[in-house]
Amino acid sequence: MFWLTGTPLSQYLDFFEVHSEYEEASTVLEVGVGRATAIKQMSLDKKEIYAIDISDTALNKVSALTKIYNVGEIEKLPSNSIDLAFSFLVAQHINDEMFTHHLTHILPALKKDGIFCLHYAGELDGNKNDQGQAAQERGGIVRTSSLIQELVEDSGGFIIKDTVRQAGLVPYEANPEKSYEYSWRAAIVRRNNANPQ
Ligand SMILES: C[S@@+](CC[C@H](N)C(=O)[O-])C[C@H]1O[C@@H](n2cnc3c(N)ncnc32)[C@H](O)[C@@H]1O
């Protein structure tokens, strides 16, 4: 079970600094729809929207506004079709295997000049190896930028920008020793031009 957040589209655009890319995009993908706040705003802007989630309940709520794909059928995404993809507050809930599964299928779905805007929790305290179920559920999976680079490159992409946006401490009041530091990072990813299409 994941917390269903509702980050507004404006926060995505500010976080990744992709206002002009969004203006120009005709097709946008959201990975991890949550309360669909951003998707509803994209639909008002008349974008063609694709949505991926692990939860059919979340997807069914946006089925009138988007083309929906459960993550188990992500390979059905049409290739070479997306201008701009967002994954926000998702990477910290998924292990490397699932993260690679996303990248391997989302990168070929990007148009040649399309970009994948990837929000992730950066490692500050050596916590990166805990990718178990409890870490997934609390959104506690953190990664170094070099691990992100490795996973992106192994999946057929490359990073054009990776920026720290915010840093702080996640407190665990019940057990302060479990509190951990984090940084939110904004990576902008493209697919290799050597890929087909
Ligand atoms: C914390 S919410 C973020 C929602 C939205 N992006 C936001 O910023 O408000 C995480 C979302 O990711 C979805 N999710 C969890 N695991 C996933 C996976 N393996 N693949 C795709 N979506 C997943 C959850 O169902 C949920 O909708």
The ligand as an SDF file (V2000), in Angstrom:
LIG
                    3D

 27 29  0  0  0  0  0  0  0  0999 V2000
    3.3780    8.5940   -3.7600 C   0  0  0  0  0  0  0  0  0  0  0  0
    2.3230    8.3380   -5.1530 S   0  0  0  0  0  0  0  0  0  0  0  0
    2.8770    9.6200   -6.2780 C   0  0  0  0  0  0  0  0  0  0  0  0
    1.7440   10.1070   -7.1320 C   0  0  0  0  0  0  0  0  0  0  0  0
    2.0250   11.3660   -7.9670 C   0  0  0  0  0  0  0  0  0  0  0  0
    3.0980   11.1270   -8.9390 N   0  0  0  0  0  0  0  0  0  0  0  0
    2.3630   12.5260   -7.0860 C   0  0  0  0  0  0  0  0  0  0  0  0
    3.5030   13.0490   -7.1540 O   0  0  0  0  0  0  0  0  0  0  0  0
    1.5160   12.9470   -6.3070 O   0  0  0  0  0  0  0  0  0  0  0  0
    3.0370    6.8620   -5.8620 C   0  0  0  0  0  0  0  0  0  0  0  0
    2.2330    6.2890   -7.0120 C   0  0  0  0  0  0  0  0  0  0  0  0
    3.0510    5.2820   -7.6350 O   0  0  0  0  0  0  0  0  0  0  0  0
    2.2750    4.1210   -7.8430 C   0  0  0  0  0  0  0  0  0  0  0  0
    3.1790    2.9780   -7.8980 N   0  0  0  0  0  0  0  0  0  0  0  0
    3.6830    2.2630   -6.8800 C   0  0  0  0  0  0  0  0  0  0  0  0
    4.4760    1.2810   -7.3400 N   0  0  0  0  0  0  0  0  0  0  0  0
    4.4780    1.3790   -8.6920 C   0  0  0  0  0  0  0  0  0  0  0  0
    5.0990    0.6640   -9.7330 C   0  0  0  0  0  0  0  0  0  0  0  0
    5.8890   -0.3780   -9.4870 N   0  0  0  0  0  0  0  0  0  0  0  0
    4.8840    1.0590  -11.0090 N   0  0  0  0  0  0  0  0  0  0  0  0
    4.0660    2.1100  -11.2760 C   0  0  0  0  0  0  0  0  0  0  0  0
    3.4410    2.8260  -10.3270 N   0  0  0  0  0  0  0  0  0  0  0  0
    3.6420    2.4740   -9.0570 C   0  0  0  0  0  0  0  0  0  0  0  0
    1.2960    4.1210   -6.6790 C   0  0  0  0  0  0  0  0  0  0  0  0
    0.1520    3.3060   -6.9310 O   0  0  0  0  0  0  0  0  0  0  0  0
    0.9590    5.6070   -6.5940 C   0  0  0  0  0  0  0  0  0  0  0  0
   -0.0820    5.9420   -7.5040 O   0  0  0  0  0  0  0  0  0  0  0  0
  1  2  1  0
  2  3  1  0
  2 10  1  0
  3  4  1  0
  4  5  1  0
  5  6  1  0
  5  7  1  0
  7  8  2  0
  7  9  1  0
 10 11  1  0
 11 12  1  0
 11 26  1  0
 12 13  1  0
 13 14  1  0
 13 24  1  0
 14 15  1  0
 14 23  1  0
 15 16  2  0
 16 17  1  0
 17 18  1  0
 17 23  2  0
 18 19  1  0
 18 20  2  0
 20 21  1  0
 21 22  2  0
 22 23  1  0
 24 25  1  0
 24 26  1  0
 26 27  1  0
M  CHG  2   2   1   9  -1
M  END
$$$$
